[in-house]
Amino acid sequence: GPPGSGKSTVSPLVARRFDRAACVEADWFFTTIAHGFVPPWLPAADAQNHTLLRACAAAAAALATGGYTVVMEGVLGPWNLDLITDELTPSGADVHYVVLRPPLDVVLARALSRHDAMPGVPALREEGPLRQLWEQFQDLGRYEGHVIDTGDLDADDTAALVVSTFVAGTHRL
């Protein structure tokens, strides 16, 4: 989902509900760019974003091959699912897709009040790009059934709901 939807808070909670699990944060891969970083929401960042997403998915595939349940967390829209599944399919892992999507007012309140997400990656606190990213998750076509509205849910309830979709297989790709 978009920034401020609860992904960074909920993903580790989901991972902890499995015996052997890892949480792979896509944002971390942005910290690896030592020179030439382009803010990921800009159109000029497309090639950078695809490269980093492939690296993130490759790490997730390696962990899955090693027997871990992997929660891959990031702004992962349907427009990038082919990059993710191309890396994960050879590992034999089942791939599930869940979108956390609260209302815009919740996204703005959370994102505009946060501190930097991790060293080297400044938190997105600009309303224009936040609105744009939120809009991109509004009409997901065939993936609309993969959406969880987190506006009225706390992190533990959201994690429980995500795990239930995993166990039921309802959000499998």
C-alpha positions as CSV (number, residue, x, y, z in Angstrom):
1,G,0.0,0.0,0.0
2,P,0.9,3.6,0.0
3,P,3.2,5.3,2.6
4,G,1.4,5.6,6.0
5,S,-0.8,2.5,5.5
6,G,0.9,0.6,8.3
7,K,3.2,-1.7,6.3
8,S,6.4,-1.1,8.4
9,T,4.5,-1.6,11.6
10,V,2.4,-4.6,10.6
11,S,4.9,-6.6,8.5
12,P,7.2,-7.6,11.5
13,L,4.1,-8.6,13.5
14,V,3.0,-10.8,10.6
15,A,6.4,-12.4,10.3
16,R,6.6,-13.1,14.1
17,R,3.4,-15.3,13.8
18,F,5.4,-18.0,11.9
19,D,8.0,-20.4,13.3
20,R,10.7,-19.5,10.8
21,A,10.1,-16.1,9.2
22,A,11.9,-13.1,7.8
23,C,10.7,-9.6,7.1
24,V,12.4,-8.0,4.0
25,E,11.9,-4.3,3.9
26,A,12.1,-2.9,0.4
27,D,13.0,0.6,1.7
28,W,16.3,-0.8,3.0
29,F,17.5,-1.5,-0.5
30,F,17.2,2.3,-1.2
31,T,19.9,2.9,1.4
32,T,22.4,0.9,-0.6
33,I,22.6,3.6,-3.3
34,A,25.8,5.5,-2.4
35,H,25.6,8.0,-5.3
36,G,23.0,8.9,-7.8
37,F,19.9,8.2,-5.7
38,V,16.6,9.5,-7.2
39,P,13.6,9.9,-4.9
40,P,11.5,6.8,-5.7
41,W,8.3,8.7,-6.4
42,L,9.8,10.6,-9.3
43,P,9.3,9.3,-12.8
44,A,13.1,9.5,-13.3
45,A,13.5,6.8,-10.6
46,D,11.8,4.0,-12.6
47,A,14.9,2.1,-13.6
48,Q,16.4,2.5,-10.1
49,N,13.1,1.3,-8.5
50,H,12.9,-1.8,-10.7
51,T,16.5,-2.7,-10.0
52,L,16.1,-2.4,-6.3
53,L,12.8,-4.2,-6.3
54,R,14.4,-7.1,-8.2
55,A,17.2,-7.2,-5.6
56,C,14.6,-7.2,-2.8
57,A,12.6,-10.0,-4.4
58,A,15.9,-12.0,-5.0
59,A,16.7,-11.7,-1.2
60,A,13.1,-12.8,-0.4
61,A,13.5,-15.8,-2.8
62,A,16.8,-16.8,-1.2
63,L,15.2,-16.7,2.3
64,A,12.2,-18.7,1.0
65,T,14.5,-21.3,-0.5
66,G,16.1,-21.6,2.9
67,G,12.8,-22.5,4.5
68,Y,11.6,-19.1,5.8
69,T,8.2,-17.6,5.5
70,V,9.0,-14.2,4.0
71,V,7.1,-11.0,4.5
72,M,8.2,-8.6,1.8
73,E,7.2,-5.1,2.7
74,G,7.2,-1.9,0.6
75,V,5.2,0.2,-1.7
76,L,4.5,-2.7,-4.0
77,G,1.8,-2.0,-6.5
78,P,0.3,-4.4,-9.0
79,W,2.4,-2.6,-11.7
80,N,5.5,-4.3,-10.1
81,L,4.1,-7.7,-9.3
82,D,5.8,-9.3,-12.4
83,L,9.2,-8.2,-11.2
84,I,8.5,-9.9,-7.8
85,T,7.0,-13.1,-9.2
86,D,9.8,-13.4,-11.8
87,E,12.3,-13.6,-8.9
88,L,10.2,-15.7,-6.5
89,T,8.7,-18.3,-8.8
90,P,11.9,-20.2,-9.4
91,S,12.2,-20.6,-5.6
92,G,9.0,-22.6,-5.5
93,A,7.5,-20.2,-2.9
94,D,3.8,-19.5,-2.8
95,V,3.4,-15.8,-3.4
96,H,0.6,-14.0,-1.6
97,Y,-0.3,-10.3,-2.2
98,V,-2.0,-8.0,0.4
99,V,-2.5,-4.3,0.1
100,L,-3.0,-2.2,3.2
101,R,-5.1,0.8,2.2
102,P,-6.5,3.2,4.8
103,P,-8.4,6.3,3.8
104,L,-6.4,9.3,2.6
105,D,-6.8,11.3,5.8
106,V,-5.3,8.4,7.8
107,V,-2.3,8.1,5.3
108,L,-1.7,11.8,5.5
109,A,-1.9,12.0,9.3
110,R,0.5,9.1,9.7
111,A,3.0,10.0,7.0
112,L,3.2,13.7,7.7
113,S,3.9,13.1,11.4
114,R,6.6,10.4,11.1
115,H,10.3,10.6,11.5
116,D,12.8,9.2,9.0
117,A,12.0,5.6,8.3
118,M,15.6,4.4,8.4
119,P,19.0,6.0,8.1
120,G,19.7,7.1,4.5
121,V,16.0,7.1,3.5
122,P,14.2,10.3,4.5
123,A,10.6,9.8,5.3
124,L,8.2,11.0,2.6
125,R,6.5,14.0,4.3
126,E,5.3,15.9,1.2
127,E,1.5,15.9,0.7
128,G,1.6,16.0,-3.1
129,P,3.5,12.7,-3.6
130,L,1.6,11.1,-0.7
131,R,-1.7,11.9,-2.4
132,Q,-0.3,10.6,-5.7
133,L,0.9,7.3,-4.2
134,W,-2.4,6.9,-2.4
135,E,-4.3,7.5,-5.7
136,Q,-2.3,4.8,-7.4
137,F,-3.7,2.2,-5.0
138,Q,-7.3,3.2,-5.4
139,D,-8.3,1.2,-8.5
140,L,-6.4,-2.1,-8.4
141,G,-8.6,-3.9,-10.9
142,R,-8.3,-7.7,-10.4
143,Y,-6.3,-7.1,-7.2
144,E,-9.0,-5.1,-5.5
145,G,-9.9,-8.2,-3.5
146,H,-6.4,-8.2,-2.0
147,V,-7.1,-4.9,-0.1
148,I,-7.4,-4.5,3.6
149,D,-8.7,-1.2,4.9
150,T,-6.5,-0.5,7.9
151,G,-8.2,2.8,8.8
152,D,-10.0,1.5,11.8
153,L,-7.7,-1.4,12.7
154,D,-4.8,-1.4,15.1
155,A,-1.5,-3.1,14.1
156,D,-2.2,-6.4,15.9
157,D,-5.7,-6.8,14.4
158,T,-4.3,-6.0,10.9
159,A,-1.5,-8.5,11.4
160,A,-4.1,-11.2,12.4
161,L,-6.2,-10.4,9.3
162,V,-3.2,-10.6,7.0
163,V,-2.2,-14.0,8.5
164,S,-5.7,-15.3,8.1
165,T,-5.6,-14.5,4.4
166,F,-2.3,-16.3,4.1
167,V,-3.6,-19.4,5.9
168,A,-6.8,-19.4,3.9
169,G,-4.9,-18.8,0.6
170,T,-7.3,-16.1,-0.4
171,H,-4.7,-13.6,-1.6
172,R,-2.4,-16.1,-3.3
173,L,-1.1,-15.0,-6.8
